[in-house]
Amino acid sequence: MIEKRDFYIDGRWVAAQQGQDCLVIDPSTEEPCAVIALGGTADTEAAVAAAKAALPGWRATPPAERLAFVERILEIYKRRAPEMGAAISLEMGAPIDMAVDDQAAAGTWHIENFIEAAKHFDWLKPLGPQAPGTMIAQEPVGVVALITPWNWPMNQVTLKAIPAMIAGCTMVLKPSEVAPLSSLLFAEIVDEAGLPPGVFNLVNGDGAGVGSQLSSHPDVAMVSFTGSTRAGIAITKAAADTLKKVALELGGKGANLIFADADEAAVKRGVTHCLYNSGQSCNAPTRMLVERPVYDRAVEIAREVAEATRVAPASEPGAHIGPVVSEVQYGKIQALIEKGIAEGARLVAGGRGRPEGLNRGYFVRPTVFADVVPGMTIEKEEIFGPVLSIIPFETEAEALSIANDTVYGLTNYVQTQDGARRNRLARALNAGMVETNGKSRGRGAFFGGVGASGRAREGGHWGIEEFCDSKAISGWAAE
Ligand code: NAD
């Protein structure tokens, strides 16, 4: 059991002034594995005050010096990656090898990409030859609140904290109360890197407490949030009275369009991706749309892949999926599986209850539904569990219309050997990202969506811009 560690404010570890304790539950065992403090108003106030006091100094620090701090963070982060993987595995149930190789490594990947982007970032540039003396500057937004979820904890923390630092913002991070341990470790890393006190602050708390206090705080200029669409709406409303900038990265209901000429591995790849991280990724391809001539075969492959997917405790090494994060998520997923059956989808793998041999822990059976009809609850709602819906289609137009008939628009996927069709669909799909034939986004590309998926652009160059306000200056003196 990890003993209570409190907050990191103004460069020091401090005890909570208010609020209550909260147990962190290991989802593989359902046993408490740590206790944290949930902060109250006094803690939020102290953290925002520290960030506000540190802002003038940090924004005046030359970008190259800010970047040097981030390079130091990268070094320490890499050294502590095994510990980071272990913390993530314990708090949210990612299998230990995956937690180190993918979850913790996502942080390394983002920090490296931000460092590269920062080296080429135009902090001040001429508008163009048509406007002599007009310059466009990028200025830090100010004090920013970073509110993060539990599903890819370090992916999301590094996608926010690192570009905020590079941009010259000071910040208060409120990680998910469900998975706070990795963020406490991240605060240790920042501390060791020697950032000036107050640039980075961490307060643990829940959404109703610290989350909403930050979202409505007059001294916070921006909230960068990842999580549910419900909380994204609440934060946007809470931020309205103080006219904050709000960057949202929300849920998804990714469509994966598989045509008859798709490569051999397309279906297997799609199912594996859907089940990855126990289905708890906002960009998961949870709706598999399959062209009729290859539909039956695809359903069969999906069944085989789901049945061959091992489910085991997070502490076990090797390739398997772990539990889902919490009792609440387990219950929500079970109810949606139930709903799929009740609404007449054909269950071809998995289903209700835990996998055989596991009677403790929030383990869900890798589940595949076929003959899913557009409009069914499991086709519309983000399940956030290892549950795939397969839907047949006859024509490209029909596939496009099903794929786009959702409030979400994060990542869509296309599998076909026909290049012209790939390009056509990539432009026509309503999404922030489209990945084709198993190629994931290139180094330095952003992550972000449209509509109910939020419109944040996180990562690389765009991720730094998110934390900047552009300023137009005329009459700039030649130096
Ligand atoms: P959530 O949105 O409730 O929580 C995410 C973060 O927001 C946490 O830090 C939480 O404390 C905070 N928060 C919650 N309500 C808030 C409020 N009113 N004001 C300020 N902060 C608030 O997500 P959850 O309950 O952990 O998961 C619920 C659902 O959200 C999942 O089933 C899934 O569909 C979705 N989700 C999506 C993502 C994603 O990456 N898009 C990540 C996690 C969860």
Boltz pocket constraint, residues with backbone or C-beta under 6 A from the ligand:
constraints:
  - pocket:
      binder: B
      contacts: [[A, 147], [A, 148], [A, 149], [A, 150], [A, 151], [A, 174], [A, 175], [A, 176], [A, 177], [A, 178], [A, 205], [A, 206], [A, 207], [A, 208], [A, 210], [A, 211], [A, 212], [A, 215], [A, 226], [A, 227], [A, 228], [A, 229], [A, 230], [A, 231], [A, 232], [A, 234], [A, 235], [A, 249], [A, 250], [A, 251], [A, 252], [A, 281], [A, 282], [A, 329], [A, 382], [A, 383], [A, 384]]
      max_distance: 6.0
